[in-house]
Amino acid sequence: MEIDTTRFGPIEFHLDDVIRFPEGLPGLERCRDWLLLSDDENEALAWMQSADRPDVALAVVSPRRFVPGFRMRVARRELEPLDLARDGAAQVLAIVGRTGRSVTLNLKAPLVINLAKRLGRQVITNGDLPVRHELGEDLSVLRRSA
């Protein structure tokens, strides 16, 4: 299959590459099929490209890479649809955003992905993790890419 994206141009993929978000994402409920793409210029950054809308791509990172000691607590019912067989079987990604001059991570509502089953869900964490966690160090490569 192929999708002609606005950010990356044409991308060829197989159905096995698709990560299904059965509920979509808040504000993007109709975008249920996504591709996880690496960024050629920055190994810390990846992209969730919608297979449903070629104009939608979200920059994502592993929050553990940028937030030392990152831990999230999530109600079991939030993770049940992902059919996770064991702890640690999930990939957790934070959506990258911008506010003025700073780069932020949404730690309150990360994406949780069961890579083996190709299922994903955006979850709301318990506790007081921020929606806009500002990254404090020099992240010029991340700023250019995202």
ChimeraX attribute file (.defattr): number of C-alpha atoms within 10 A of each C-alpha:
attribute: neighborCount
match mode: 1-to-1
recipient: residues
	/A:1	7
	/A:2	10
	/A:3	17
	/A:4	14
	/A:5	17
	/A:6	12
	/A:7	11
	/A:8	13
	/A:9	10
	/A:10	12
	/A:11	15
	/A:12	10
	/A:13	13
	/A:14	9
	/A:15	9
	/A:16	9
	/A:17	15
	/A:18	19
	/A:19	24
	/A:20	20
	/A:21	23
	/A:22	16
	/A:23	14
	/A:24	17
	/A:25	16
	/A:26	9
	/A:27	7
	/A:28	12
	/A:29	11
	/A:30	15
	/A:31	20
	/A:32	21
	/A:33	22
	/A:34	24
	/A:35	21
	/A:36	17
	/A:37	17
	/A:38	15
	/A:39	14
	/A:40	9
	/A:41	11
	/A:42	12
	/A:43	10
	/A:44	15
	/A:45	19
	/A:46	23
	/A:47	20
	/A:48	19
	/A:49	25
	/A:50	23
	/A:51	23
	/A:52	13
	/A:53	18
	/A:54	17
	/A:55	13
	/A:56	16
	/A:57	22
	/A:58	15
	/A:59	22
	/A:60	25
	/A:61	20
	/A:62	19
	/A:63	21
	/A:64	13
	/A:65	10
	/A:66	14
	/A:67	14
	/A:68	8
	/A:69	9
	/A:70	12
	/A:71	12
	/A:72	16
	/A:73	11
	/A:74	14
	/A:75	11
	/A:76	8
	/A:77	9
	/A:78	14
	/A:79	18
	/A:80	10
	/A:81	14
	/A:82	20
	/A:83	12
	/A:84	17
	/A:85	11
	/A:86	7
	/A:87	6
	/A:88	9
	/A:89	14
	/A:90	20
	/A:91	12
	/A:92	20
	/A:93	23
	/A:94	23
	/A:95	22
	/A:96	24
	/A:97	20
	/A:98	13
	/A:99	9
	/A:100	6
	/A:101	7
	/A:102	15
	/A:103	21
	/A:104	20
	/A:105	26
	/A:106	20
	/A:107	24
	/A:108	21
	/A:109	21
	/A:110	23
	/A:111	22
	/A:112	21
	/A:113	23
	/A:114	22
	/A:115	16
	/A:116	11
	/A:117	13
	/A:118	17
	/A:119	22
	/A:120	27
	/A:121	24
	/A:122	21
	/A:123	17
	/A:124	18
	/A:125	18
	/A:126	12
	/A:127	10
	/A:128	9
	/A:129	17
	/A:130	14
	/A:131	17
	/A:132	18
	/A:133	17
	/A:134	17
	/A:135	13
	/A:136	10
	/A:137	8
	/A:138	10
	/A:139	11
	/A:140	10
	/A:141	12
	/A:142	17
	/A:143	15
	/A:144	9
	/A:145	14
	/A:146	18
